[in-house]
């Protein structure tokens, strides 16, 4: 059943179905339907339909001649998403350093300080949420709407997968240390160093998640 709190019902339904897909509760190839989802989640079909539209856009489910089936996320999907990040995110970081505003830099500093705080509390969930914010600031500060429109949803999808999957070890502390090094390079205006550090950061994240699949 859905827990009615804070976020909209449609968002909660989407998150619940997405989690079930990413964790294998709804395995790839399994048929699913509006009545089934409505019954399992205890909600009407309206938010189910909205969630299905989003899930189709995310390519986690698809319509076939015999109805909806789960597509899920495969090792190949993750490899492809990280290939895009490896190719584009270092360049976005280089641009961000060159275009970084005082406000953007301060936001990165605040996010990093919060991450370091949550490391002391061993709160991996908060660290991962802040990870998404950290990267979103970099995408925004790149001043490239094209890069931001590609990288932001890609990173969000991968982070949601990391948060719900229990198949790999957590690397939150290492990730925060990498963010610290990135921030120092950005603050110093060293675009080349920041670009190299982001390439290493993305590669480390890729190795970690692929190692658990």
C-alpha positions in Angstrom: 0.0 0.0 0.0 1.1 3.6 -0.7 2.0 5.7 2.3 0.2 9.1 1.7 2.8 11.6 2.7 4.4 14.7 1.3 4.9 13.9 -2.4 2.0 13.7 -4.9 0.1 10.4 -5.2 1.2 10.0 -8.8 4.9 10.4 -7.8 4.5 7.9 -5.0 2.9 5.4 -7.3 5.6 5.9 -9.9 8.3 5.4 -7.2 6.7 2.3 -5.8 6.3 0.6 -9.2 9.8 1.7 -10.3 11.3 0.3 -7.1 9.5 -3.1 -7.7 10.9 -3.2 -11.2 14.5 -2.2 -10.3 14.6 -4.7 -7.4 13.1 -7.6 -9.4 9.8 -7.8 -7.6 8.4 -7.3 -11.1 11.0 -9.1 -13.2 11.8 -8.5 -16.8 9.2 -10.1 -19.1 6.5 -10.2 -16.5 3.0 -9.0 -17.6 1.5 -6.2 -15.5 -1.8 -4.4 -15.8 -3.6 -1.4 -14.4 -6.1 -3.5 -12.4 -3.2 -5.5 -10.8 -1.2 -2.4 -9.9 -4.3 -0.6 -8.6 -5.1 -3.6 -6.4 -1.5 -4.1 -5.1 -0.9 -0.4 -4.4 -4.4 0.4 -3.1 -5.0 3.4 -5.4 -7.3 4.3 -8.3 -6.3 3.8 -11.9 -5.7 7.5 -12.6 -2.3 7.8 -10.8 -1.5 4.3 -12.2 -2.0 5.6 -15.7 0.2 8.6 -15.0 2.9 6.3 -13.6 2.7 4.0 -16.6 3.3 6.9 -19.0 6.4 7.9 -17.1 7.6 4.3 -16.9 7.2 3.8 -20.6 9.2 7.0 -21.2 11.9 5.6 -18.9 11.7 2.3 -20.9 11.1 0.3 -17.8 7.9 -1.1 -19.2 6.5 -1.5 -22.8 3.2 -2.1 -24.5 3.0 -5.3 -26.6 0.2 -6.9 -28.7 -0.7 -8.9 -25.6 -0.5 -6.1 -23.1 2.1 -4.4 -20.9 5.3 -6.2 -19.8 8.2 -5.2 -17.6 11.4 -4.3 -19.4 13.5 -3.5 -16.3 17.1 -2.4 -16.3 19.9 -4.7 -17.5 23.6 -4.7 -17.1 23.8 -3.6 -20.7 21.5 -0.7 -20.0 23.7 0.4 -17.1 26.9 0.1 -19.2 25.3 2.3 -21.9 24.2 4.9 -19.4 27.7 5.1 -17.9 29.2 5.2 -21.4 27.2 8.4 -22.0 28.2 9.8 -18.7 31.9 9.0 -19.3 31.8 10.7 -22.7 29.8 13.8 -21.6 30.1 14.6 -17.9 33.8 15.5 -17.9 33.1 18.0 -20.6 30.1 19.4 -18.7 32.4 19.8 -15.7 35.0 21.7 -17.7 32.3 24.0 -19.0 30.9 24.4 -15.5 34.3 25.6 -14.1 34.5 28.2 -16.9 30.9 29.4 -16.3 30.7 28.9 -12.6 28.7 31.6 -10.8 29.4 32.7 -7.2 25.9 31.3 -6.3 26.7 28.0 -7.9 30.0 27.6 -6.2 28.3 28.4 -2.8 25.6 25.8 -3.4 28.3 23.2 -4.2 30.1 24.1 -1.0 26.9 23.8 1.1 26.1 20.4 -0.5 29.6 19.1 0.2 29.4 20.3 3.8 26.1 18.5 4.3 27.5 15.3 2.7 30.5 15.4 5.1 28.1 15.8 8.0 26.0 12.8 6.9 29.2 10.7 6.5 29.7 11.1 10.3 26.1 9.9 10.8 26.6 7.0 8.3 23.4 8.2 6.5 24.0 6.8 3.0 20.5 7.8 1.9 21.0 11.5 2.6 24.5 11.3 1.0 23.0 9.9 -2.2 20.2 12.5 -2.3 22.8 15.2 -2.0 25.0 13.5 -4.6 22.2 14.1 -7.1 22.0 17.8 -6.1 25.8 18.2 -6.4 25.8 16.8 -10.0 22.7 18.9 -11.0 24.5 22.1 -10.0 27.4 21.1 -12.2 25.1 20.4 -15.1 23.3 23.7 -14.6 26.5 25.7 -14.3 27.8 24.2 -17.6 25.4 26.7 -19.3 24.6 24.0 -21.8 20.9 23.1 -21.8 21.7 20.2 -24.2 24.2 18.6 -21.8 21.9 19.3 -18.8 18.8 17.7 -20.5 20.8 14.5 -21.2 22.9 14.2 -18.1 20.4 15.2 -15.3 17.7 12.5 -16.0 20.4 10.0 -16.7 22.1 10.6 -13.3 18.8 10.6 -11.5 17.8 7.3 -13.0 21.2 5.7 -12.0 21.0 7.1 -8.5 17.5 5.7 -8.0 18.8 2.3 -9.2 21.7 2.6 -6.7 19.4 3.5 -3.9 17.0 0.6 -4.3 19.5 -2.1 -5.4 21.2 -4.1 -2.6 23.5 -6.0 -4.9 26.6 -3.9 -4.5 28.6 -2.3 -1.7 28.0 1.3 -0.7 30.7 3.8 -1.8 29.2 6.9 -0.2 32.2 7.9 1.8 34.6 7.5 -1.2 32.1 9.5 -3.3 32.1 12.4 -0.9 35.9 12.5 -0.9 35.8 12.6 -4.7 33.3 15.4 -4.5 35.6 17.3 -2.2 38.5 17.0 -4.6 36.2 18.1 -7.4 35.0 21.1 -5.5 38.6 22.2 -4.7 39.5 22.0 -8.4 36.3 23.9 -9.3 36.9 26.6 -6.7 40.5 27.0 -7.9 39.2 27.5 -11.5 41.2 24.5 -12.7 39.0 23.3 -15.5 41.4 20.6 -16.7 41.9 19.1 -13.3 38.1 19.1 -12.6 37.5 17.4 -15.9 40.0 14.7 -15.1 38.6 14.2 -11.6 35.0 13.9 -12.9 36.2 11.3 -15.4 37.7 9.3 -12.5 34.6 9.9 -10.4 32.2 8.5 -13.0 34.5 5.6 -13.7 34.7 4.6 -10.1 30.9 4.8 -9.7 30.6 2.6 -12.9 33.0 0.0 -11.6 31.2 -0.1 -8.2 27.8 -0.6 -9.6 28.8 -3.0 -12.4 30.7 -5.1 -9.9 27.5 -5.9 -8.1 25.4 -6.8 -11.1 
